[in-house]
Amino acid sequence: MRGPDTFTESLFSVKKLDDFVPATHPLRAIRAMVNDALIELEDMFADMYEDAAKGGRPSIAPQKLLRAMLLQVLYSVRSERLLMEQVQYNLLFRWFIGLSMDDNVWVPTVFSKNRQRLIEHDAVVAFFNEVLAQAERKNWLSKEHFSVDGTLIQAWASHKSIVPKKAGDDDDAGGGSSNDGSDFRGQPRSNDTHESKTDPDSRLYRKGKTASEMRFMGHTLMDNRHGLIVNAVVTQADGYAERAAARAMINDARQVNPEAEITLGADKGYDAAQFIAELQQLKVEPHVAQNKSGRRSAVPDEIAQTDGYALSMQCRKRIEQAFGWAKTIGSIRQVMVRGLKKVDQLFVLNMAAYNLVRMRSLGQVRLQGAR
């Protein structure tokens, strides 16, 4: 017998929000790790809102704000406005953020303004570090064997926003509005003479056969044991940024473990005599892919012939998984924020989300292995 197409809504419901989330849902393990990290940040949150506690309306709780920002990355939500719309009717989102079914959803502009406070106080970086601390307590970090790489991030700026430096809005000097139909063909432009008026921190950059676009450059340092990202930073895009960022990140790792035998894997782009010499000065063994295309590699052959070098060459490719995840699932293929600091915070948030997803999978593997 065919069932009737009727809808009868109950006047009352006795179910809790938690009852609607399956016991095996991946977000359950991720939310537990997120809450543990947020507990450690309680003192920092108290200092952030100390001045605002004297008066005015209560702001969005920073814990809920961070959970909502994570959801935006994990579920590929393109904007805060769309996120607020989905939180309105998505019970899973409400449960993860910590909103009850009766709580009002925030206005998108209020959400964006409160997010800025987290960026100003580097709360996202602190959250990233607390997630890493959990991985360390679970013995998922080696602290000795690392890989480094960089990726291009398309800025939220177009070619038509490029104007000569110190020229104001003089369209005849090489820049115009987005709709004036300006023709830029034949006009030489470089980062030394021109900049974007919508995002001055972005830079014209091309790599390989890609077109020259307004871009930033993201850099990560990966622990080779389980492929977790242990450091992430965004710089302006240029030909030296990758090696400079790698040197700074591996120096931080050396400061944490002054006596450890550290190795660093990288691709051919890092095979430069100065960079290899700097690694050796830091007592870091350079497991950098040798570049012998019409030149002599700066990586000593005695290092390139070791078993550890071969193992690093295999492990370093795993760092591309983080970039691929953050560009397909996350939000760094083309960022929708402007300014180096905001882009950096968004990049770090994406890497924190990637670590949480990977740690959830590692926890599942450990659990199945113990059975």
Buried (B, 14 or more C-beta within 10 A) or exposed (E): EEEEEEEEEEEEEEEEBEEEBEEEBBBBBBBEBBEBBBEBBEEBBEEBBEEEEEEEEEBBBBBBBBBBBBBBBBBEBEEBEEBBBBBEEBBBBBBBBBBEEEEEBBEBEBBBEBBEBBBEBBBBBBBBBBBBBBBEEEEBBBBBBBBBBBBBBBBBBEBBBBBBEEBEEEBEBBBBEEEEEBEEEEEEBEBEBBBBBBBBBBBBBEBEEEEEBBBBBBBBBBBBBBBBBBBBBBBBBEEEBBBBBBBBBBEEBBEEEEEBEBBBBBBBBBBBEEBBEBBEEBEBBBBBBBBEEEEEBBBEEEBBEEEBBEBBBEBBEBBBEBBEBBBEBBBBEBBEBBBBBBBBBBBBBBBBBBBBBBBBEBBEEEEEEEE
